[in-house]
Amino acid sequence: MKRFVFFSLFITMTSVASAQVATVKAADIVPAPPQVAAEAYLLIDADTGSVLVEHKADEPMPPASLTKMMTAYVMASEIESGRASADDMVTVSRNAWSQNPVFAGSSLMWIEPGKDVSLHDLERGIIISSGNDATVAVAEYLAGNEEAFADMMNGHAQALGMTNSVFVNSHGLPAAGQVVTARDLATLAAAMIENFPEHYALYSEREFTYNDIRQYNRNSLLREDASVDGIKTGYTRESGYGLVASAERDGMRLISVVLGTRSATARKNETRSLLNYGYRFFETVDLFDTAQVLAEPRVWKGLQQTVTLGVRDAARVTLPRGQREQLQTELVLPDTFVAPIALGDELGSVRLTLGDELVFEAPVVALEPVERAGFFARIWDSIKMWVSALFSV
């Protein structure tokens, strides 16, 4: 037998150390999402993973320069692991030369063969200038050649759960079999923000000058919306115009992906439309802190008579704006708790619902240990438990 405890939840907690994912289906609560003129698109809450809007989010498409997000991610990983340093000097090969015919008509950092360039400058050349030449220089330095670097890219993609994306080169120019999905790109963006915040900060820089050539970040939302701090644009004839963007307003971070729009203006406007929709109609709500006590049930045969219960990880959910007061919380606990109880033991569960929709569920764990009492105390509790059960029948 289990008992059910219901209570209303209206709690604003401190910032969380880790988040648990909960997705809200908002039909009949918020307006329908905007019509987006793109082949595929996605809008998520970066902290909770909740999907707010999606269309063909798992459809493989050519990535164009959005590939450079993975190139930059691999580079950041190598630097933060200590296998490379931002101060390392890279000798530019002829393959990485800006005049390589492969790069004709594409975005460049304008590096020259035989010259040394720091990894720090190459990173900015990739992220800000979207330089195809810079990506090849980095690939050759970190992996020896582009093919080996592509293996590293795909290894990171698999580790992040980007199961529908395949990388063939470091820059994103058309290559057979090279595809990404909107969902995978959102996953990659969230990982960059979470794992390498110092490197992610480069995505907000509006210009970069190298070799006396000043180039401007092609993400024009950086100049038009102060809440936008990244991420990357892309274009080829095969892929159309794409943009992965991220913004933060009042502590809520959203990531949008639009793929296959018809122009640079269109990708900007469609992205703005998605972000504004998300911020206007949704909010991120802090639920529980790891130290928050949800219940203190009676414990039998222990050195103490109660045990404090809570959640293992702090939690947040994304809700339709203004609906947090409507959350209903259900604690599912056993009728009897018997010592010994170890710290972290799972002793029940907590479920939050909004109307008929389950928005959060997690184990309830012991926030403290309870040691077993002595022999005679356990015998006495056994008698009391027998009497209690007798009268409860």
N, C-alpha and C positions, 0 to 999 in steps of 0.2 A: 504494500500500500504506500502511496505517496500523498503528501498534502500539498495544496496549491495556495500560494499567498499572492494576492493581487494588490497593487498600489500604483498610484499615479506618479509619474516621474517628471520633475521639472528642476533639473540640476545643472548648474554651470560650473564645470571643474577647471582646474589648472591645466596647462598645456600637457599633452600626453607624450610618453616616451616611445610608445609604439601603438600602431593602429590596427584594429580589426575591421575587416571589410564587411559592409552591409549595403545592399542595393535596394533602392526604393522604386517601385513602380508607381508613377505619379498620375496614371490615368484618372480623369475626373477630379483631380486635385489642382493641377496646374494646366495652363493652356497648352495646346499642341506645340511642338517645337517649330522653329521657323523653317520655311522652305529653303533649302541650301542648294545652290547651283554647282554641284560638284559630283564627280563619279562616286566618291566614297567620303564619309566623314564620321567623326566621333568626338564627343565631349565627355570628359570624365572629371571627377573630383580626385585630385592627385593624392590627397591624404587617405581617403577611404576606398578608392578604387571604384566608387559608384559610377555607373554609366548613366548619364543624363540624356544624351541624344546619340543615336547611331544609325548609320545607313551603309550597308555593304562593308562593315568594318573589318571583315575577314576575307575580303576579296583581294587576291594578290595583284599588285600593280607595279609598273616600273617605278623605281624610287627617285631617279634623278639625283640632285645634290642632297636630298634628305639622307642619302647614304653616308654623307659626311658626319652625321650625328653618331653613327657607329664607329667611324674612324676616330673621331674625337673621344668617344667613350673608351675605346681600346687604349688610346694614347694616355688618357687620364689614369686608367687603371695601371698601366706600366709605370707611370711616374709615381703614383701613390704607393705602389708596391715596392719601390726602390730599385726596380730593374732599369729605370731610365731617370734622367733628371731634366728639368726644364732648361738647365744651363748647358746641356749637352750640345755640341756643335755637330751639325750634319753637313757632310759634303754633298752638294747637289750633283746628281748624275745626269747624263744626257736624256735618260728616260723621264726624269723629273723636270727637265728644262721647259720653261714656259713656251718655247718655240717648237716643242714637239708637235708634229702635225696632228697627233691624236687629239690635242687640246684645241685645235683651230675653232675659233668662234665661241669658246666657252670661257667661264670665269677663271681668273688666274691671280696668283700672288705676284707673279713676275720675278721668279728666282732664276739664277743663271748657273750653268754647269761649271763645276770646279770651285765654286765659292762655298764658304761655310755659313750656315744659317742656324741659329739656336732653335731648339725644340720649342721654346716659348714663343718665338716669332712665328714658327710654322703652325703652332696651335692657333694663334690669332689669325694667321693667313687662311686656315681652314674654316674657322668658325665665323669670322667677320667678313673676310674677302671671298670666301667660298672658293678658294684656289685649288683647282684640280692638280696643278703642279705641286703644291704643298702636300697634298695627300700622298702622292707617289713618293716624295722624299721621305715622309714619315714612315710609310709602309716599308720602304727599302731599309731604312735605318733600324726599325724595330723588329722586322722579321726576315730581312735579307732580300725578299722580292715580294711582288704584289700577290702572287698566288699563295704564298705562305701566310701573308698578312690576312688575306681573305679567309683562310682557315681559322685564324685567330678571331676574326669578326664573327664567323659563324659559331665558333665555340662560345663566345660571349652571348650571342643571340640565344643559343640553346639554354645556357645557364639562366638567362633572364625569362625564359618561357616564351620567346618569340618564335613560336612553332611554325608559322606560315611565311617566314621571311628567309631569303637566301641571298648572300652577298658574294659577288664574283670579283669586284674590284673595289678600290678605296674611294673612288670619286663619284660614281653613280652614272657616268656616261653609259649609253646603252650597251648591254652585254647579255647574251643568251642565258636565260635561267635566273637572272637577277631580279628579284621581286621583294616587295614589302607589303604589309597591310596597315591600315589605319590603326588597328588595335595594337599591333606590335610596335609601331612608332610611338604610340602613347606610353606603352610599357617602357620603352627605351628612354623617353623623355623623363618619366617619373624616376627611373633609376639614376639618371645623370643628376637630377636635382637632389635626390636623397643621398647618393653615394659620394658624389664629387662636387659639393656646393661651390668650392673655390674655382673649379674649372667651369662650372655652369655659369658663373658670374660673367665670363667672357662673352656669352651670348647676348648680354645687354649692351655691350659696347657698340656705339653707332658708327665708328670709323676706325680705320687702321692705315697707317702710312708705312710703306716699305719701299726701299730703293727710290725714295723721293716721289713715290706714287701714292696719292691719297685715294682710298676706296671706302665706300660707304656700305654699311650693312643693308642688305636688300629687304630686311624685315621692316617695312615702313611703319608698322604699328608701334615700334619702339619710339618713334618721334611723335606719334599721335595719341597714345594712350599710356599714361604714366604707370599704370598697373601692369603693363606687359613688360616682361624682362627676358624674353626669348621666344622662339628658339631658332628655327631654320626654314629657309625657303628652298624651293627646287623647281627646276624646269628643264624639260627636254620636249622635243616634238612628240615623242612617244607617250610621255607621262602627262603632259599638260602642266599647268601651274599648281604647285602644292605648297602648303605651309603648315608646319607644326608650331603652335604658339602656346605660351604659358603666361598666366597672369595671377596676381595675388591681390585680393581686396579684402580688407578687414579680417585677415587671418585665414581666408579661404583661398586655396590655390586650385585653379582649373587648368586642364590641358586640353587643347582642341587640335584636331587634325582634319585638314581638308585636302583632298587629292583629286586631281583631274579637273580643275577649273579652267576657264578659257583665257584668263588674263591675270596679270599681276594685281590689277585693281580688284578683280573679282575675288581672288583668294584672300585679299585683305578684308574686303567687305563681308564675305561669308564668315570669315573667322571672327570678326567683330560681332556679327549677328549671333553666332553661337555663344560667345563669351557673355555678351549682355543678357542673353536668355538665361544662361546658367546662374549668373549672379542675381538677376532680378527675381527668380522663382525658386531658388534653392538656397539652403544654408547648411554648413557643417556644424554639427552639434556634438559637444563633448559629453560623454555618458558617465563613465566610471573612471576613477583613478585607482591605481593598484593598491592604495592604502585604504580605500573606502570600504567600510563595513556594511554589507548588505543584510546580514542576519547574524544573530548570536544564539543558536539553539542550545538546548540542554544536552550535556554529554554525560553518559553513564560510565561508571567504573574508571573514571579518570581522576588525576590529581587536582583538576579544576572542573567546575560544574558547567561551564559554557565554552564554546569555541567561536571565534570570529570568522565569518565567511565573506569572501569577496571574489573578484575576478583576477586571473593571473596577469593579464595585460590590460593596460588602459585602453579605452575604446572610444571611437567616434563613429557617427553615421551621418549620411547626407539625407536631409529631409526636405520636403516642400516647405518653403519659407512660411513661418508662422504656425507650424504644426507640432512643435515640440511639446506643447502642453497637452496634446491629444495622445501622446505616447502612453501605453499601458504596459506595465512590467509584471511579469509572472515569474516567481521563484518556485522551482520544482525541487523539493528536498525530501529525503526519506523521513519516516516517522521517528526513527530512533538513531542516535549517534552513540557509538560505543568506542571508548579508548582502547588501544592507542590510536592517535591520529597524527600523522606526520605533516609538517609544513608543506603546502602545495598539493595535498591529496585532493582529488576531485570528489566532491561530495554532493553534487547536484548540478543544476543548470539555471540560467537566467535567460528569459526570452522577452523581447520587446516587440510590440505590435502597434501598428497604426491602422486603425480600422480592422480589416480582415487580413492585412498584409504583415507578414513577419519581416521586420527590418534588422533584427539583431538577435543572435543566440551565441552563448558562450558557456563553458563549464564554470561552476562555482567551486572555489577551492578554499582550503583551510589557510588562513592568514597567520596562523600560529600553530605550534605543535601542542598536543595534549598527551602527556605520558600516562601510562597505566597506573592506577592506584594500587595500594597494598592488598594482600589477600583478603583480610577481613572487610575492608571497604568495598571490594568487588563483590563479596558474598552479600553484604548488606544491600548494595545496589541491585543485585540480582533479585533479592526478595522484593524490593520496592518496584522493580520493573514488572515482576509477576503480579503483584497486587494492582498496579496501574493498568496492566493489560486485562486483568480480570474485571475491573470496574468499567473498562471502556467497551466491553463486549455488548 
